[in-house]
Amino acid sequence: MRSHAAIGGELVARIEAFAHLAPAVRASHERWDGGGYPDGLAGEQIPLAARIIATCDTYQAMVTDRPYRQAQTLIEAVAELRRVSGSQLDARVVEALLEELEVR
């Protein structure tokens, strides 16, 4: 399971039109605090595009029904984003997403 981001990055790198996105795909499961994978990158080492992907993916996963649980409410999802802001996710990217969602 933990190799899917690296494999995805390799696959995207093979497509000339999307090769420039390979580092972002590879790093999309890194954590701001360095606890992610596959490379254990932290903070600004993580490409900005990967930090944006991670934040949006986290939000989308929370507000979408899954076979094993119902979607969270907007209030619950925002609370969780704020809770992991600065540890799992880049706080600036979380705030930018919340501004886009018009949540303060």
C-alpha positions in Angstrom: 0.0 0.0 0.0 2.7 2.5 0.9 4.4 2.1 -2.5 1.5 3.4 -4.5 2.7 7.0 -4.5 6.1 6.0 -5.7 4.6 3.7 -8.4 2.2 6.5 -9.4 5.1 8.9 -9.8 7.0 6.4 -12.0 4.0 5.9 -14.2 3.4 9.6 -14.6 7.1 10.2 -15.4 6.7 8.0 -18.4 4.1 10.2 -20.0 5.9 13.1 -21.6 3.0 15.6 -21.3 2.7 14.8 -17.5 6.3 14.0 -16.6 6.7 17.4 -14.8 4.0 16.2 -12.3 5.8 13.1 -11.3 7.5 14.6 -8.2 4.2 15.9 -7.0 2.5 12.5 -7.5 5.4 10.7 -5.7 5.3 13.1 -2.8 1.5 13.3 -2.4 1.6 11.1 0.8 4.4 12.9 2.5 3.5 14.7 5.7 4.5 18.2 6.7 6.1 16.8 9.9 8.2 14.2 8.0 6.1 11.2 9.0 4.8 10.4 5.5 6.0 8.2 2.6 7.7 7.2 0.4 10.8 9.4 1.1 10.1 10.9 4.5 10.2 14.5 3.2 9.2 17.3 5.5 8.0 20.9 5.3 9.3 22.8 2.3 11.1 19.7 1.0 7.7 18.5 -0.2 6.8 20.0 -3.6 4.0 22.6 -3.2 1.8 20.7 -5.7 2.1 17.6 -3.6 1.1 19.6 -0.5 -2.0 20.9 -2.4 -2.9 17.4 -3.6 -2.5 16.0 0.0 -4.8 18.7 1.5 -7.5 18.4 -1.2 -7.3 14.6 -1.0 -7.7 14.6 2.7 -10.7 17.0 2.5 -12.3 15.0 -0.3 -11.8 11.7 1.6 -13.6 13.1 4.6 -16.6 14.6 2.9 -17.3 11.6 0.6 -19.2 8.5 1.5 -17.1 5.4 1.7 -18.3 1.8 1.8 -17.1 1.6 5.4 -18.4 5.0 6.7 -20.6 7.9 5.9 -19.2 11.3 4.9 -18.3 13.8 7.6 -20.1 17.1 7.7 -18.4 20.2 6.5 -18.0 21.3 10.2 -16.4 17.9 11.1 -14.1 18.0 8.1 -13.0 21.6 8.8 -12.3 20.7 12.4 -10.1 17.8 11.3 -8.2 19.9 8.8 -7.5 22.4 11.4 -6.4 19.6 13.8 -3.8 18.2 11.4 -2.8 21.6 10.1 0.9 22.1 10.7 1.6 18.4 11.4 0.2 16.3 8.7 -0.6 19.1 6.3 0.9 22.5 5.4 -0.9 25.1 7.4 -0.8 27.6 4.6 -2.4 25.2 2.2 -5.1 24.3 4.7 -5.9 28.0 5.2 -6.0 28.5 1.4 -8.4 25.6 1.0 -10.6 26.9 3.8 -10.7 30.4 2.2 -11.8 28.7 -1.1 -14.5 26.9 0.7 -15.4 30.2 2.3 -15.0 28.7 5.8 -13.4 30.8 8.5 
